[in-house]
Amino acid sequence: MGLLSLLFSLGAFSPLIIILIIFILTGLKIVKEYERGVKFTLGKYAGMMQPGLRLIIPIVQSWERVDLRVKAVDVPDQDCITKDNVSVRVNAVLYFKVSDASKAILSVENYFYATSQLSQTTMRDIVGEVTLDELLNKRDQISKRIQQLVDKASDPWGIKVESVDLKHVELPENMKRTMAKEA
C-alpha cells in the first residue's frame, strides 16, 4: 500500500490507468492442465482456451470451464423386468470423460445429468432384453453392451464412455427363497 500511495503522490498514476490495470487483471484466467475453456464473445462461441494463463475481455467475453478427467456416475437402483418377466433391481457405475469440450457445452445443457439419465434408461432397456439367467451369468457382456450404446448415443455431446460396471443385481425375496431351496 505504501508504494501505491507514493506513486499517487508523485502523480505517476492517474485514476484512469488504475482502472485499466484492474480491468485487465480481472480478465486474466488460469486454465489448468486437466481443463479446457470454452470462450464466448457477446454470447457467440469464440473458440477453445488451452491450459495456461489466458485473457478474456471482461463484460464482452465469458467462458465455461470443462473438466476433462474421468468422472464416475453412480447409476442408482433401477427396477427392471427381465425378458422372462422377473422383476429385479439393478445398479451400476458409469465412467466417462469429456472428449470435446466445445460439444459438451454447446450440444447439451448439462452433459453430466444427460449422461446419467441416458445410462439409466439404457440399462433398463438392456436388462429387459435378457433373461434372469443371462443377467446373472453374463454381467460383463451386458455391461459392455450398455457401454457401447451409451457411448454411441453420447458421441454428439463430446462424451467418451470408458466403461460401465454392473455393481449389484437384487432379486425379489420370493425368488431368493426359491433359489435357496433348490440349492
C-alpha positions, 0 to 999 in steps of 0.5 A: 500500500505504501508504494501505491500511495507514493506513486499517487503522490508523485502523480505517476498514476492517474485514476484512469490507468488504475482502472485499466490495470484492474480491468485487465487483471480481472480478465486474466484466467488460469486454465489448468492442465486437466481443463479446457475453456470454452470462450464466448464473445457477446454470447457467440462461441469464440473458440477453445482456451488451452491450459495456461494463463489466458485473457478474456475481455471482461463484460464482452467475453465469458467462458465455461470451464470443462473438466476433462478427467474421468468422472464416475456416475453412480447409476442408482437402483433401477427396477427392471423386468427381465425378458422372462418377466422377473422383476429385479433391481439393478445398479451400476457405475458409469465412467466417462470423460469429456472428449470435446469440450466445445460439444459438451457445452454447446450440444447439451445443457448439462452433459453430466445429468444427460449422461446419467439419465441416458445410462439409466434408461439404457440399462433398463432397456438392456436388462429387459432384453435378457433373461434372469439367467443371462443377467446373472451369468453374463454381467460383463457382456451386458455391461459392455453392451450398455457401454457401447450404446451409451457411448454411441448415443453420447458421441454428439455431446463430446462424451467418451464412455470408458466403461460401465460396471454392473455393481449389484443385481437384487432379486425379489425375496420370493425368488431368493427363497426359491433359489435357496431351496433348490440349492 
